[in-house]
Amino acid sequence: MLGRQWDFVDGFPWLHPTWAGQAVTFTMPILGWLIRAPLRDPLVAYALGSGGLIVLVELMHGETGYAQFGYRFIVDALPLLWLVLAVIFRRRLGRGAIAAGLLGIAAFCYGVTAIYGFNFVGP
């Protein structure tokens, strides 16, 4: 869930996305800012608690499902995590957060283009 990356291969293009999915930390690195969440805020506490319970239930069944790009099991909890990120970035986005967001967008664009545009995909 947190560490699955693309496969490195000997030929061009050296990075191949896989149908097994990618780690959410790779395709959405801005989620790293969740550690800055103000836990004393009841909205944040309830959102993180609810998101944690959602992910816990989804991880219990152990089925990866069919092919996907990105990590499917966090998708149900993402609206709650985005709410927490909105609280964290209430005043403004920092340069690091902007860079993380752009990096995630770039990783997503490369992965989708590699899979659907050029069929560079591993097992």
Residue pairs with C-beta under 8 A, 6 or more apart in sequence:
1 23
1 24
1 59
1 71
1 73
1 74
2 23
2 24
2 25
3 23
3 25
4 18
4 20
4 21
4 22
4 23
4 26
4 71
5 22
5 23
5 26
6 15
6 16
6 17
6 18
6 22
6 111
6 122
7 15
7 16
7 17
7 18
7 122
8 14
8 15
8 16
9 15
9 16
9 122
13 114
13 118
13 120
15 110
15 114
16 114
16 120
16 121
16 122
17 69
17 110
17 111
17 114
17 115
17 120
17 121
17 122
18 121
18 122
18 123
19 67
19 68
19 121
19 122
19 123
20 64
20 123
21 64
21 68
21 69
21 70
21 71
21 72
22 69
22 70
22 71
22 107
22 111
23 71
24 31
24 70
24 71
24 74
25 31
25 32
26 107
27 69
27 70
27 71
27 104
27 107
27 108
27 111
28 70
28 104
29 100
29 101
29 103
29 104
30 85
30 97
30 100
30 101
30 104
31 81
31 85
32 100
33 85
33 88
33 89
33 97
33 100
34 48
34 81
34 84
34 85
34 88
36 88
37 44
37 48
37 84
37 87
37 88
38 44
38 87
38 88
39 45
39 48
41 87
43 83
43 87
44 84
44 87
47 80
47 81
47 83
47 84
48 80
48 81
48 84
50 77
50 80
51 77
51 80
51 81
51 84
52 77
54 76
54 77
54 80
55 73
55 74
55 76
55 77
58 73
58 76
59 73
64 72
65 72
69 108
69 111
69 112
69 115
70 108
70 111
74 81
89 97
93 101
114 120
114 121
115 121
